């Protein structure tokens, strides 16, 4: 949460008003929402703390620590099946600030959107684990739980992790400002979570008496917590960006630098001192977390999401598998496997089948090309005489209401290359100012020892190679830097690098890892070749 800029007289007036709390009503009967595992939330916090430690002790929006936090959140969500967008803040944010992360779950009415957000950045002084790793980790675990449970959705759910909040709510302001009036009208409520695990915490709700806060208040009322209006947080977190554009907003908080008053101590326990003694300090680490407040907050978030957007019946889902999981084919011939699907929840559905990761000269077909879940299809992979020898991980994708994948390991023999040489001719898009992407080569059957003069021939199409880092990743995870942001505005990398790979294991999956670290330009890994023993 950013520091307050309110006049002290105005704040005093607000505090007096907030102290006049109406006693909590009897708790309503609550719907069945998942009990979120607080240990899983704390694992995310541990990762964020480690990211800060490895990046100068901070996750400020303009630092590598923030960008690594973005990558962590993005990768978790992408693996769970979310549509994830990294939104660069192209105006109004601090110079060099990383992107917002926006994630949508499939299903639900697209004209009735419920948003759940938290700022992902910290201040420069520390890792920001309560402020605001706690909010970020809480909505991340709720999002992952939603994906695992996969209920039928009545309304659309959108999650957001904001950049540059600590500099003035800049990431969320950019997001809201770039929405059209029609898109803003679709957002029925924005829920904000900023500092939800304060060690001397209270229980505060933004706009507690407003209709949009009904579910959040109902959950905390059910625990007898007697929540209060979030007076300290007025105008100081990302809900203000939405309220300022007439979008209903609410949220949980457990207190920042303000002092817990005696009546609050009597009601909630704790001491007559700051709600968070490490607010905006270097001591805001994983040691600065109240498990109790974190648990009550994250369960309240889940309850609110389920009450707002879930229809109450399981969503349709399925699984996909390939049998056998591997096969060998002589170059110029074909090989077959069976793709099977099963309905795992809800009704059966039609899914479209496709394959990717094939070597050059190879094609894949499915008979039939689409199946109703519970049915099977025959996968045929055909090669030509020019298909390079090697082992290739082929990804089979089944796309329906959600998408699932299975992997088939294809070994080609008798073609050109093979042995201690491999080529990946498949294009891989390099996203702008985002996380790293990999292109794989599987080496098998190489009996020689990798040379101290191994060759890596790289062809990358990009309009500003000074944005790029390129590395070769060995099967054991060792990294060999090939290109580190040199070349300025030069187009494209077409170069053969000599790398000392003596001592590495030849056989296994080698990766060309490319990352774009600046905005505007984009590109593609076109092709690359690894020769271990030239």
Secondary structure as GFF3:
##gff-version 3
##sequence-region A 1 534
A	DSSP	alpha_helix	8	19	.	.	.	ID=ss1
A	DSSP	alpha_helix	38	53	.	.	.	ID=ss2
A	DSSP	alpha_helix	64	80	.	.	.	ID=ss3
A	DSSP	beta_strand	83	87	.	.	.	ID=ss4
A	DSSP	beta_strand	100	104	.	.	.	ID=ss5
A	DSSP	beta_strand	109	119	.	.	.	ID=ss6
A	DSSP	pi_helix	129	133	.	.	.	ID=ss7
A	DSSP	alpha_helix	134	149	.	.	.	ID=ss8
A	DSSP	beta_strand	151	153	.	.	.	ID=ss9
A	DSSP	beta_strand	155	162	.	.	.	ID=ss10
A	DSSP	three_ten_helix	165	167	.	.	.	ID=ss11
A	DSSP	alpha_helix	170	178	.	.	.	ID=ss12
A	DSSP	alpha_helix	181	186	.	.	.	ID=ss13
A	DSSP	beta_strand	187	193	.	.	.	ID=ss14
A	DSSP	beta_strand	204	206	.	.	.	ID=ss15
A	DSSP	three_ten_helix	211	213	.	.	.	ID=ss16
A	DSSP	alpha_helix	214	222	.	.	.	ID=ss17
A	DSSP	beta_strand	228	229	.	.	.	ID=ss18
A	DSSP	alpha_helix	239	243	.	.	.	ID=ss19
A	DSSP	beta_strand	249	253	.	.	.	ID=ss20
A	DSSP	alpha_helix	262	268	.	.	.	ID=ss21
A	DSSP	three_ten_helix	286	288	.	.	.	ID=ss22
A	DSSP	alpha_helix	291	309	.	.	.	ID=ss23
A	DSSP	beta_strand	310	314	.	.	.	ID=ss24
A	DSSP	beta_strand	317	323	.	.	.	ID=ss25
A	DSSP	beta_strand	326	330	.	.	.	ID=ss26
A	DSSP	beta_strand	334	345	.	.	.	ID=ss27
A	DSSP	beta_strand	350	356	.	.	.	ID=ss28
A	DSSP	beta_strand	363	367	.	.	.	ID=ss29
A	DSSP	beta_strand	370	372	.	.	.	ID=ss30
A	DSSP	beta_strand	376	382	.	.	.	ID=ss31
A	DSSP	beta_strand	390	399	.	.	.	ID=ss32
A	DSSP	beta_strand	403	413	.	.	.	ID=ss33
A	DSSP	beta_strand	421	424	.	.	.	ID=ss34
A	DSSP	beta_strand	428	430	.	.	.	ID=ss35
A	DSSP	beta_strand	437	443	.	.	.	ID=ss36
A	DSSP	beta_strand	454	462	.	.	.	ID=ss37
A	DSSP	three_ten_helix	465	467	.	.	.	ID=ss38
A	DSSP	beta_strand	468	473	.	.	.	ID=ss39
A	DSSP	beta_strand	479	484	.	.	.	ID=ss40
A	DSSP	beta_strand	493	499	.	.	.	ID=ss41
A	DSSP	beta_strand	508	516	.	.	.	ID=ss42
A	DSSP	beta_strand	523	531	.	.	.	ID=ss43
###
